[in-house]
Amino acid sequence: MFIVSLILFVGGMLLFGLSFSTAVPALVFALGILLVAASLALPFHFGTR
């Protein structure tokens, strides 16, 4: 689960950076926010106590 969350987090940060050089920056930026949010939510949702 850690590896998946790390990949989603790094991918989201990459999209944050790429959003300023794309044709639709708002869409790419929003997708980056969703990926970072998913990377933080997955361990809390699927984690064991």
Distance bins in CASP14 RR format, pairs under 12 A and 6 or more apart:
PFRMAT RR
TARGET T0000
AUTHOR 0000-0000-0000
RMODE 2
METHOD distances of the structure
MODEL  1
1 7 0 0 0 0 0 1 0 0 0 0 0
1 8 0 0 0 0 0 1 0 0 0 0 0
1 39 0 0 0 0 0 1 0 0 0 0 0
1 41 0 0 0 0 0 1 0 0 0 0 0
1 42 1 0 0 1 0 0 0 0 0 0 0
1 43 1 0 1 0 0 0 0 0 0 0 0
1 44 0 0 0 0 0 1 0 0 0 0 0
1 45 0 0 0 0 1 0 0 0 0 0 0
1 46 1 0 1 0 0 0 0 0 0 0 0
1 47 1 0 0 1 0 0 0 0 0 0 0
1 48 0 0 0 0 1 0 0 0 0 0 0
2 8 0 0 0 0 0 1 0 0 0 0 0
2 9 0 0 0 0 0 1 0 0 0 0 0
2 39 0 0 0 0 0 1 0 0 0 0 0
2 42 0 0 0 0 1 0 0 0 0 0 0
2 43 1 0 0 1 0 0 0 0 0 0 0
2 46 0 0 0 0 0 1 0 0 0 0 0
2 47 0 0 0 0 0 1 0 0 0 0 0
3 9 0 0 0 0 0 1 0 0 0 0 0
3 10 0 0 0 0 0 1 0 0 0 0 0
3 39 0 0 0 0 0 1 0 0 0 0 0
3 42 0 0 0 0 0 1 0 0 0 0 0
3 43 0 0 0 0 0 1 0 0 0 0 0
4 10 0 0 0 0 0 1 0 0 0 0 0
4 11 0 0 0 0 0 1 0 0 0 0 0
4 35 0 0 0 0 0 1 0 0 0 0 0
4 38 0 0 0 0 1 0 0 0 0 0 0
4 39 0 0 0 0 1 0 0 0 0 0 0
4 41 0 0 0 0 0 1 0 0 0 0 0
4 42 1 0 0 1 0 0 0 0 0 0 0
4 43 0 0 0 0 1 0 0 0 0 0 0
4 45 0 0 0 0 0 1 0 0 0 0 0
4 46 0 0 0 0 1 0 0 0 0 0 0
5 11 0 0 0 0 0 1 0 0 0 0 0
5 12 0 0 0 0 0 1 0 0 0 0 0
5 35 0 0 0 0 0 1 0 0 0 0 0
5 36 0 0 0 0 0 1 0 0 0 0 0
5 37 0 0 0 0 0 1 0 0 0 0 0
5 38 0 0 0 0 1 0 0 0 0 0 0
5 39 1 0 1 0 0 0 0 0 0 0 0
5 40 1 0 0 1 0 0 0 0 0 0 0
5 41 0 0 0 0 1 0 0 0 0 0 0
5 42 1 0 1 0 0 0 0 0 0 0 0
5 43 1 0 1 0 0 0 0 0 0 0 0
5 44 0 0 0 0 1 0 0 0 0 0 0
5 45 0 0 0 0 0 1 0 0 0 0 0
5 46 0 0 0 0 1 0 0 0 0 0 0
5 47 0 0 0 0 0 1 0 0 0 0 0
6 12 0 0 0 0 0 1 0 0 0 0 0
6 13 0 0 0 0 0 1 0 0 0 0 0
6 35 0 0 0 0 0 1 0 0 0 0 0
6 36 0 0 0 0 0 1 0 0 0 0 0
6 39 1 0 0 1 0 0 0 0 0 0 0
6 40 0 0 0 0 0 1 0 0 0 0 0
6 42 0 0 0 0 0 1 0 0 0 0 0
6 43 0 0 0 0 0 1 0 0 0 0 0
7 13 0 0 0 0 0 1 0 0 0 0 0
7 14 0 0 0 0 0 1 0 0 0 0 0
7 35 0 0 0 0 1 0 0 0 0 0 0
7 36 0 0 0 0 0 1 0 0 0 0 0
7 38 0 0 0 0 0 1 0 0 0 0 0
7 39 1 0 0 1 0 0 0 0 0 0 0
7 42 0 0 0 0 0 1 0 0 0 0 0
8 14 0 0 0 0 0 1 0 0 0 0 0
8 15 0 0 0 0 0 1 0 0 0 0 0
8 31 0 0 0 0 0 1 0 0 0 0 0
8 32 0 0 0 0 1 0 0 0 0 0 0
8 33 0 0 0 0 0 1 0 0 0 0 0
8 34 0 0 0 0 1 0 0 0 0 0 0
8 35 1 0 1 0 0 0 0 0 0 0 0
8 36 1 0 0 1 0 0 0 0 0 0 0
8 37 0 0 0 0 1 0 0 0 0 0 0
8 38 1 0 1 0 0 0 0 0 0 0 0
8 39 1 1 0 0 0 0 0 0 0 0 0
8 40 0 0 0 0 1 0 0 0 0 0 0
8 41 0 0 0 0 1 0 0 0 0 0 0
8 42 1 0 0 1 0 0 0 0 0 0 0
8 43 0 0 0 0 0 1 0 0 0 0 0
9 15 0 0 0 0 0 1 0 0 0 0 0
9 16 0 0 0 0 0 1 0 0 0 0 0
9 32 0 0 0 0 1 0 0 0 0 0 0
9 33 0 0 0 0 0 1 0 0 0 0 0
9 34 0 0 0 0 0 1 0 0 0 0 0
9 35 1 0 0 1 0 0 0 0 0 0 0
9 36 1 0 1 0 0 0 0 0 0 0 0
9 37 0 0 0 0 1 0 0 0 0 0 0
9 38 0 0 0 0 1 0 0 0 0 0 0
9 39 1 1 0 0 0 0 0 0 0 0 0
9 40 1 0 0 1 0 0 0 0 0 0 0
9 41 0 0 0 0 0 1 0 0 0 0 0
9 42 0 0 0 0 1 0 0 0 0 0 0
9 43 0 0 0 0 0 1 0 0 0 0 0
10 16 0 0 0 0 0 1 0 0 0 0 0
10 17 0 0 0 0 0 1 0 0 0 0 0
10 32 0 0 0 0 0 1 0 0 0 0 0
10 35 0 0 0 0 1 0 0 0 0 0 0
10 36 0 0 0 0 1 0 0 0 0 0 0
10 39 0 0 0 0 1 0 0 0 0 0 0
11 17 0 0 0 0 1 0 0 0 0 0 0
11 18 0 0 0 0 1 0 0 0 0 0 0
11 19 0 0 0 0 0 1 0 0 0 0 0
11 28 0 0 0 0 0 1 0 0 0 0 0
11 31 0 0 0 0 1 0 0 0 0 0 0
11 32 1 0 0 1 0 0 0 0 0 0 0
11 33 0 0 0 0 0 1 0 0 0 0 0
11 34 0 0 0 0 0 1 0 0 0 0 0
11 35 1 0 1 0 0 0 0 0 0 0 0
11 36 0 0 0 0 1 0 0 0 0 0 0
11 38 0 0 0 0 0 1 0 0 0 0 0
11 39 0 0 0 0 1 0 0 0 0 0 0
12 18 0 0 0 0 1 0 0 0 0 0 0
12 19 0 0 0 0 1 0 0 0 0 0 0
12 28 0 0 0 0 1 0 0 0 0 0 0
12 29 0 0 0 0 1 0 0 0 0 0 0
12 30 0 0 0 0 0 1 0 0 0 0 0
12 31 1 0 0 1 0 0 0 0 0 0 0
12 32 1 0 1 0 0 0 0 0 0 0 0
12 33 1 0 0 1 0 0 0 0 0 0 0
12 34 0 0 0 0 1 0 0 0 0 0 0
12 35 1 1 0 0 0 0 0 0 0 0 0
12 36 1 0 1 0 0 0 0 0 0 0 0
12 37 0 0 0 0 1 0 0 0 0 0 0
12 38 0 0 0 0 1 0 0 0 0 0 0
12 39 1 0 0 1 0 0 0 0 0 0 0
12 40 0 0 0 0 0 1 0 0 0 0 0
13 19 0 0 0 0 0 1 0 0 0 0 0
13 29 0 0 0 0 0 1 0 0 0 0 0
13 31 0 0 0 0 0 1 0 0 0 0 0
13 32 1 0 0 1 0 0 0 0 0 0 0
13 33 0 0 0 0 0 1 0 0 0 0 0
13 35 0 0 0 0 1 0 0 0 0 0 0
13 36 1 0 0 1 0 0 0 0 0 0 0
13 39 0 0 0 0 1 0 0 0 0 0 0
14 21 0 0 0 0 0 1 0 0 0 0 0
14 22 0 0 0 0 0 1 0 0 0 0 0
14 28 0 0 0 0 0 1 0 0 0 0 0
14 29 0 0 0 0 0 1 0 0 0 0 0
14 31 0 0 0 0 0 1 0 0 0 0 0
14 32 0 0 0 0 1 0 0 0 0 0 0
14 35 0 0 0 0 1 0 0 0 0 0 0
14 36 0 0 0 0 0 1 0 0 0 0 0
15 21 0 0 0 0 0 1 0 0 0 0 0
15 22 0 0 0 0 1 0 0 0 0 0 0
15 24 0 0 0 0 0 1 0 0 0 0 0
15 25 0 0 0 0 0 1 0 0 0 0 0
15 26 0 0 0 0 0 1 0 0 0 0 0
15 27 0 0 0 0 1 0 0 0 0 0 0
15 28 1 0 1 0 0 0 0 0 0 0 0
15 29 1 0 0 1 0 0 0 0 0 0 0
15 30 0 0 0 0 1 0 0 0 0 0 0
15 31 1 0 1 0 0 0 0 0 0 0 0
15 32 1 1 0 0 0 0 0 0 0 0 0
15 33 0 0 0 0 1 0 0 0 0 0 0
15 34 0 0 0 0 1 0 0 0 0 0 0
15 35 1 0 0 1 0 0 0 0 0 0 0
15 36 0 0 0 0 1 0 0 0 0 0 0
15 39 0 0 0 0 0 1 0 0 0 0 0
16 22 0 0 0 0 0 1 0 0 0 0 0
16 25 0 0 0 0 0 1 0 0 0 0 0
16 28 0 0 0 0 1 0 0 0 0 0 0
16 29 1 0 0 1 0 0 0 0 0 0 0
16 30 0 0 0 0 0 1 0 0 0 0 0
16 31 0 0 0 0 1 0 0 0 0 0 0
16 32 1 0 1 0 0 0 0 0 0 0 0
16 33 1 0 0 1 0 0 0 0 0 0 0
16 34 0 0 0 0 0 1 0 0 0 0 0
16 35 0 0 0 0 1 0 0 0 0 0 0
16 36 1 0 0 1 0 0 0 0 0 0 0
17 25 0 0 0 0 1 0 0 0 0 0 0
17 28 0 0 0 0 1 0 0 0 0 0 0
17 29 0 0 0 0 1 0 0 0 0 0 0
17 31 0 0 0 0 0 1 0 0 0 0 0
17 32 0 0 0 0 1 0 0 0 0 0 0
17 36 0 0 0 0 0 1 0 0 0 0 0
18 24 0 0 0 0 0 1 0 0 0 0 0
18 25 0 0 0 0 1 0 0 0 0 0 0
18 27 0 0 0 0 0 1 0 0 0 0 0
18 28 1 0 0 1 0 0 0 0 0 0 0
18 29 0 0 0 0 1 0 0 0 0 0 0
18 31 0 0 0 0 1 0 0 0 0 0 0
18 32 0 0 0 0 1 0 0 0 0 0 0
18 35 0 0 0 0 0 1 0 0 0 0 0
19 25 1 0 1 0 0 0 0 0 0 0 0
19 26 1 0 0 1 0 0 0 0 0 0 0
19 27 0 0 0 0 1 0 0 0 0 0 0
19 28 1 0 1 0 0 0 0 0 0 0 0
19 29 1 0 1 0 0 0 0 0 0 0 0
19 30 0 0 0 0 1 0 0 0 0 0 0
19 31 0 0 0 0 1 0 0 0 0 0 0
19 32 1 0 0 1 0 0 0 0 0 0 0
19 33 0 0 0 0 1 0 0 0 0 0 0
19 35 0 0 0 0 0 1 0 0 0 0 0
20 26 0 0 0 0 0 1 0 0 0 0 0
20 28 0 0 0 0 1 0 0 0 0 0 0
20 29 0 0 0 0 1 0 0 0 0 0 0
21 28 0 0 0 0 1 0 0 0 0 0 0
21 29 0 0 0 0 0 1 0 0 0 0 0
22 28 1 0 1 0 0 0 0 0 0 0 0
22 29 0 0 0 0 1 0 0 0 0 0 0
22 30 0 0 0 0 0 1 0 0 0 0 0
22 31 0 0 0 0 0 1 0 0 0 0 0
22 32 0 0 0 0 0 1 0 0 0 0 0
24 30 0 0 0 0 1 0 0 0 0 0 0
24 31 0 0 0 0 1 0 0 0 0 0 0
25 31 0 0 0 0 0 1 0 0 0 0 0
25 32 0 0 0 0 0 1 0 0 0 0 0
26 32 0 0 0 0 0 1 0 0 0 0 0
26 33 0 0 0 0 0 1 0 0 0 0 0
27 33 0 0 0 0 0 1 0 0 0 0 0
27 34 0 0 0 0 0 1 0 0 0 0 0
28 34 0 0 0 0 0 1 0 0 0 0 0
28 35 0 0 0 0 0 1 0 0 0 0 0
29 35 0 0 0 0 0 1 0 0 0 0 0
29 36 0 0 0 0 0 1 0 0 0 0 0
30 36 0 0 0 0 0 1 0 0 0 0 0
30 37 0 0 0 0 0 1 0 0 0 0 0
31 37 0 0 0 0 0 1 0 0 0 0 0
31 38 0 0 0 0 0 1 0 0 0 0 0
32 38 0 0 0 0 1 0 0 0 0 0 0
32 39 0 0 0 0 1 0 0 0 0 0 0
33 39 0 0 0 0 0 1 0 0 0 0 0
33 40 0 0 0 0 0 1 0 0 0 0 0
34 40 0 0 0 0 0 1 0 0 0 0 0
34 41 0 0 0 0 0 1 0 0 0 0 0
35 41 0 0 0 0 0 1 0 0 0 0 0
35 42 0 0 0 0 0 1 0 0 0 0 0
36 42 0 0 0 0 0 1 0 0 0 0 0
37 44 0 0 0 0 0 1 0 0 0 0 0
37 45 0 0 0 0 0 1 0 0 0 0 0
38 44 0 0 0 0 0 1 0 0 0 0 0
38 45 0 0 0 0 1 0 0 0 0 0 0
38 46 0 0 0 0 0 1 0 0 0 0 0
39 45 0 0 0 0 0 1 0 0 0 0 0
41 47 0 0 0 0 0 1 0 0 0 0 0
END
